[in-house]
Amino acid sequence: FRGWNSAEFKSKEFGNIQKEISSLLQTKIGKYREAIGA
């Protein structure tokens, strides 16, 4: 898979994006729970 560096890079980028989105969601959920007092 030495010729697939771009695909590997894309999958890593996609993984990073997913991590960022999930951490953002966790933060928003936490703030929402604080707001409703749960």
N, C-alpha and C positions, 0 to 999 in steps of 0.2 A: 504493500500500500504506500510505497514511497512516492508514487506519482499523484497521490490523492491528498496532498498537503492542504489544498484549498478547501476540500470537503471536510477535512479534519478541523481546519480553522473555523469553518462555518458551524460545525456541530458544537465546537467549544463556545463560540459566540452565542449560539442559540441557548446553550446550557446556562451561560452567564445571564442572559436576558431572562430566562425562566427563574433563576435564583433571585434576580432583582425584583421581578414582579411578585414572587411569592413573599419576599420580605416586606415589600410595600403593602401587600394585602394583609399580612400579619399585623403590621403597624396600624393599619386602618381598622382592622377588626378589634385590636386591643383598645384603641381610642373610642370606638363605638361602644364596646362593652363598659368602659369607664363611664361613658356618657349616660348609659341606661342603668348604671349601677349594678351590673351583674357580677 
